[in-house]
Amino acid sequence: MEITFRWYGQDDQVPLAYIRQIPSVTGIVTAIYDIPVGGSLVTRAN
C-alpha cells in the first residue's frame, strides 16, 4: 500500500514543498479541473 496526498494544484493552500516533508507519503494525487468532462487534453511542444 502506498500513502499518497491529495493536491489541488497551484491554488492549494498546502505547497508541494510541505507535502514533501510528510513522512511516508510516496505520491501526489491531483486532477485537471480546467478541462471540461469529455474535453481533449492538448499538449504543446516547446
URBEL-V904396 format. One record per pair of residues at least 24 apart in sequence whose C-alpha atoms are under 8 Angstrom apart, sorted by the first residue. I is the first residue (numbers start at 1). J is the second residue. D is the distance in Angstrom with one decimal. If there is no record, write none. Layout:
# URBEL-V904396
i-><I | I>
j-><J | J>
d-><D | D>
This chain:
# URBEL-V904396
i-><2 | 2 | 3 | 4 | 4 | 5 | 6>
j-><26 | 27 | 27 | 28 | 29 | 29 | 30>
d-><6.4 | 7.6 | 6.8 | 5.4 | 6.6 | 6.0 | 6.0>
